[in-house]
Amino acid sequence: MSLFRVILSIIFPPLAVIDRGCGSILIVSILTAAGWIPGVIGALIILNKKE
């Protein structure tokens, strides 16, 4: 996980997980719509998982 991705996930979480697939983008978008903090946490968890 690069520093750029961490900063991007804090600013706009769905954009940070764009290369992880449609499911990840959908989950993070729903979490971000529910609240900014859950979206950031979801994006960081998805970015931290090994591929």
C-alpha positions in Angstrom: 0.0 0.0 0.0 1.6 3.2 -1.1 1.4 6.6 0.6 -0.5 8.0 -2.4 -3.2 5.3 -2.0 -3.6 6.1 1.7 -4.0 9.8 1.1 -6.4 9.1 -1.7 -8.5 6.7 0.5 -8.7 9.5 3.1 -9.8 12.1 0.6 -12.1 10.0 -1.7 -12.3 6.4 -0.7 -14.0 4.9 -3.8 -11.3 6.3 -6.1 -8.6 4.6 -4.1 -10.0 1.1 -4.7 -10.9 1.5 -8.4 -8.4 -1.2 -9.5 -9.8 -3.8 -7.0 -13.0 -4.5 -9.0 -16.6 -3.5 -9.1 -17.5 -5.2 -5.9 -14.9 -3.3 -3.9 -16.0 0.0 -5.4 -19.6 -0.7 -4.7 -19.0 -1.7 -1.1 -16.8 1.4 -0.4 -19.3 3.7 -2.2 -22.1 2.4 0.0 -20.0 2.8 3.2 -19.0 6.3 2.1 -22.6 7.2 1.5 -23.4 6.0 5.0 -20.6 8.1 6.4 -17.2 9.3 5.5 -15.3 7.4 8.3 -16.8 3.9 7.4 -15.8 4.5 3.8 -12.2 5.4 4.7 -12.0 2.3 7.0 -13.4 0.1 4.3 -11.0 1.4 1.7 -8.0 1.0 4.0 -9.0 -2.6 4.8 -9.5 -3.5 1.1 -6.2 -1.8 0.2 -4.4 -3.7 2.9 -5.6 -7.2 1.8 -3.1 -9.2 -0.3 -4.1 -9.9 -3.9 
